[in-house]
């Protein structure tokens, strides 16, 4: 081999090493399970899309939570099929009553129906197989998590950590991104199942909390236009689902609440966390209290930095799925 070719090979290998090291690499993937109420608000789809676009994460499975969990699992099946990730297990959580509109129902019901295992059994079994190694990303009301604690609290405590999108510590909802002085409110994911949230915050598992304070990140018209310039199975699905959500929910601009939880699991610096003692009351308020810290809470985030992280991953991913993921009629 000539000196020139050897030099080029070394440069290529070094560049490849930098790529692996820079993104966390296939050699240091974080094992994650994602618990989601996909199908209501649109941010769950963005969160899962970001997870699928992040080589730093090894997704052990995705569980559906809250409301019509079987329909949510069907939607997950279709999204994973569309993106070539049908090998990712989808499991179904506890079905509950829900008054929230399933805004992406048409797209979900068009997917094929499959049988699914129980989410609680799956979560606990994966923890037993991977003690101290799994990050649970919880971006839904915490019914599945509360049930897992009830069933086997000792096993649940062997999670590496739980990253949740939930709560409101110093700032409430701000639909238009104009009023950062709104007082704390009972945030949806906590308020729908406050007793389950109480169990989590008392479980002793390391909690990393992304509340309203740091997750009201607007996917504005400029970003939606950028997304429309790329056509892949993921971005095409996002475009259709955004339009369906806008029509049913009567909203225009998605807020990336849940995507921040996934982003944090990949890159901690995107949302620096402060140790706090959080108490959850029966109405779902998450209040700072005196006591030893039981959660690491991100109270503020940099919107520009977050979208500089999110957008390239959505726009540059090369996922390709099956030829058809639609149910046969």
C-alpha positions in Angstrom: 0.0 0.0 0.0 1.4 3.4 -1.0 2.1 6.0 1.6 -0.6 8.2 0.1 -3.3 5.5 0.2 -2.2 4.6 3.8 -2.5 8.2 4.8 -6.0 8.5 3.2 -7.1 5.3 5.0 -5.9 6.6 8.4 -7.7 9.9 7.8 -10.9 8.0 6.9 -10.6 5.8 10.0 -9.9 8.7 12.3 -12.9 10.6 10.8 -15.1 7.5 11.4 -13.8 7.3 15.0 -14.6 11.0 15.5 -18.2 10.4 14.2 -18.7 7.5 16.6 -17.2 9.3 19.5 -19.1 12.5 18.8 -22.5 10.9 18.7 -22.1 8.6 21.6 -21.5 5.7 19.2 -22.7 2.2 18.7 -20.4 1.1 21.5 -22.0 3.2 24.2 -25.7 3.1 23.4 -28.1 4.1 26.2 -30.7 1.4 26.7 -34.1 3.1 26.8 -37.8 2.2 27.0 -40.3 4.9 25.9 -43.7 5.1 27.6 -46.0 7.3 25.5 -49.6 8.5 24.9 -48.9 9.0 21.2 -51.9 10.1 19.2 -53.3 13.0 21.3 -50.9 15.9 21.1 -48.4 15.8 18.2 -45.2 16.1 20.3 -45.1 12.3 21.1 -44.5 11.7 17.4 -41.6 14.1 17.3 -40.2 12.6 20.5 -40.3 9.1 19.0 -38.9 10.4 15.7 -36.0 12.0 17.5 -35.3 8.8 19.5 -35.3 6.8 16.2 -32.9 9.3 14.7 -30.5 9.1 17.6 -27.9 6.4 17.3 -26.9 7.0 20.9 -30.1 5.3 22.0 -30.9 1.5 21.9 -34.7 1.4 22.1 -35.6 -1.9 23.9 -39.3 -1.2 23.4 -42.1 1.3 23.3 -45.2 1.1 25.5 -48.5 2.8 25.0 -50.1 4.6 27.9 -53.4 6.3 28.9 -56.7 6.2 27.1 -57.2 3.7 24.2 -53.8 2.1 24.6 -54.5 -0.6 22.0 -55.1 2.1 19.4 -52.0 3.9 20.5 -50.0 0.6 20.0 -51.5 0.3 16.5 -50.2 3.8 15.8 -46.8 2.9 17.1 -46.7 -0.2 14.9 -47.4 1.9 11.9 -44.8 4.5 12.7 -42.2 1.9 13.4 -43.1 0.1 10.2 -42.9 3.3 8.1 -39.4 4.0 9.4 -38.1 0.5 9.1 -38.0 -0.3 12.8 -40.7 -2.9 13.1 -38.2 -5.0 15.1 -38.8 -2.7 18.0 -41.2 -4.3 20.4 -44.5 -2.4 21.0 -46.4 -3.3 24.2 -49.7 -2.1 25.5 -50.3 -0.4 28.8 -53.3 0.0 31.0 -56.4 1.2 29.3 -58.1 4.2 31.0 -60.9 6.7 30.3 -59.7 9.8 28.6 -61.5 13.0 27.6 -58.6 14.1 25.4 -59.2 13.9 21.6 -57.2 11.2 19.8 -56.2 13.7 17.1 -54.3 11.3 14.9 -56.9 8.5 15.0 -57.4 8.3 11.2 -53.7 7.6 10.5 -53.5 5.2 13.4 -56.5 3.1 12.4 -55.1 2.8 8.9 -52.2 0.7 10.2 -52.3 -3.0 10.6 -53.6 -4.5 13.8 -51.3 -6.8 15.8 -51.3 -8.5 19.2 -49.2 -6.9 21.9 -47.7 -8.0 25.1 -48.5 -6.4 28.5 -46.4 -3.2 29.1 -46.0 -3.7 32.8 -44.7 -7.3 32.4 -42.4 -6.1 29.6 -40.9 -3.2 31.6 -40.2 -5.3 34.7 -38.8 -8.2 32.6 -36.4 -5.8 30.8 -35.2 -4.3 34.1 -34.5 -7.8 35.5 -32.4 -8.6 32.4 -30.6 -5.2 32.4 -30.4 -4.1 36.1 -29.0 -0.6 36.5 -28.8 -0.1 32.7 -32.2 1.1 31.5 -33.4 4.7 31.2 -37.2 4.9 31.2 -38.4 7.9 29.2 -41.9 8.6 30.4 -43.9 11.1 28.3 -47.4 10.2 29.3 -49.6 10.1 32.3 -47.8 7.7 34.7 -50.4 4.9 35.0 -48.0 2.2 33.7 -45.2 3.4 35.9 -47.5 3.4 39.0 -48.7 -0.1 38.2 -45.1 -1.4 37.8 -44.2 0.0 41.2 -47.2 -1.6 42.7 -46.4 -5.0 41.1 -42.7 -5.1 41.9 -41.1 -2.0 43.5 -37.8 -3.7 44.2 -37.3 -4.5 40.5 -38.5 -1.0 39.5 -35.8 0.5 41.7 -33.2 -1.2 39.5 -33.8 1.3 36.7 -30.8 3.5 35.9 -33.1 6.5 35.8 -36.5 7.8 34.8 -36.6 10.9 32.5 -40.1 12.4 32.5 -41.9 15.1 30.7 -44.2 16.3 33.4 -44.9 18.9 36.1 -44.9 22.6 36.5 -42.6 24.0 39.1 -42.2 27.7 38.6 -44.0 28.4 35.3 -47.4 27.4 34.0 -48.8 26.9 30.5 -48.0 29.6 27.9 -49.8 28.7 24.7 -48.4 31.6 22.7 -44.9 31.7 24.2 -45.4 35.3 25.3 -46.0 35.1 29.1 -43.2 33.5 31.1 -44.7 34.8 34.3 -47.7 32.4 34.4 -47.8 30.7 37.9 -47.3 26.9 38.2 -50.3 24.7 37.2 -51.3 21.1 37.4 -49.5 19.8 34.2 -51.5 17.2 32.2 -49.2 14.2 32.5 -49.1 14.5 36.3 -52.7 15.7 36.8 -54.2 12.7 34.9 -52.7 10.2 37.4 -51.4 12.1 40.5 -51.3 9.0 42.7 -49.0 7.2 40.2 -46.8 10.3 40.1 -46.6 10.2 43.9 -45.4 6.6 43.8 -42.7 7.5 41.3 -41.4 10.5 43.3 -41.2 8.3 46.4 -39.7 5.3 44.6 -36.0 6.2 45.2 -35.2 5.9 41.4 -33.2 8.8 40.0 -35.7 11.1 38.4 -34.8 13.7 35.7 -37.8 16.0 35.3 -38.6 18.1 32.3 -41.5 20.3 33.4 -43.5 23.1 31.6 -40.7 25.5 32.8 -38.3 24.1 30.1 -40.4 22.3 27.5 -42.6 24.9 25.9 -40.6 25.0 22.7 -42.5 26.1 19.6 -42.2 24.3 16.3 -43.0 27.4 14.4 -43.8 28.1 10.7 -40.2 28.5 9.7 -39.3 25.0 11.1 -42.4 23.5 9.6 -41.4 24.8 6.2 -37.9 23.4 6.7 -39.4 20.0 7.5 -41.4 20.2 4.3 -38.3 20.4 2.2 -37.3 16.8 3.0 -39.2 13.7 2.0 -38.4 10.5 4.0 -40.8 8.0 5.5 -40.4 9.8 8.9 -40.8 13.4 7.6 -43.7 12.4 5.3 -45.5 10.8 8.3 -44.8 13.9 10.4 -46.3 16.2 7.8 -49.5 14.1 7.6 -49.8 13.8 11.3 -49.2 17.5 11.9 -52.0 18.3 9.5 -54.3 15.8 11.1 -53.5 17.2 14.6 -54.0 20.8 13.4 -57.5 19.9 12.0 -58.7 17.9 15.0 -57.1 19.9 17.8 -57.8 23.3 16.2 -54.2 24.3 16.8 -51.4 25.5 14.5 -48.0 25.4 16.1 -46.8 22.2 17.8 -45.0 22.5 21.2 -42.1 20.1 21.7 -42.9 19.2 25.3 -42.0 15.5 25.0 -39.2 15.8 22.5 -37.2 17.6 25.2 -37.3 14.5 27.4 -35.7 12.4 24.6 -33.2 15.1 23.8 -32.2 15.2 27.4 -31.7 11.4 27.5 -29.2 11.9 24.5 -27.5 15.1 25.5 -27.8 16.2 29.1 -26.4 19.7 28.5 -29.5 20.7 26.6 -31.4 21.1 29.8 -29.2 21.6 32.9 -31.0 20.1 35.9 -31.2 21.4 39.5 -31.7 18.9 42.5 -35.0 19.7 44.2 -37.4 18.0 46.6 -40.7 17.7 44.7 -44.0 16.9 46.3 -47.0 15.9 44.2 -50.4 16.7 45.6 -53.7 15.0 44.8 -54.6 17.6 42.1 -51.3 17.0 40.2 -49.4 20.1 41.3 -45.6 19.5 41.6 -44.3 21.8 44.3 -40.8 22.5 45.6 -40.6 21.5 49.2 -38.1 21.2 52.0 -36.3 17.9 52.2 -33.6 15.8 50.5 -33.7 16.2 46.7 -35.8 13.5 45.0 -35.6 14.8 41.4 -33.2 16.7 39.1 -35.4 19.4 37.5 -34.7 21.3 34.4 -36.1 24.8 35.1 -34.9 26.5 32.0 -33.8 25.6 28.5 -32.3 27.3 25.4 -34.8 27.1 22.6 -32.2 27.9 19.9 -29.8 25.2 21.1 -32.6 22.6 21.4 -33.7 23.2 17.8 -30.1 23.2 16.6 -30.0 19.7 18.0 -33.5 18.5 16.8 -33.7 19.8 13.3 -30.6 18.2 11.8 -31.6 14.8 13.2 -35.0 15.0 11.7 -33.9 16.4 8.3 -30.7 14.3 7.8 -31.9 10.8 8.9 -32.1 8.2 6.2 -34.7 5.8 7.6 -36.7 3.8 5.1 -39.5 1.4 5.9 -41.6 -1.3 4.4 -43.3 -0.9 1.0 -46.7 -0.8 2.7 -47.7 -0.4 6.3 -51.4 0.0 5.6 -54.0 -2.5 6.7 -55.5 -4.6 3.9 -59.2 -4.1 3.4 
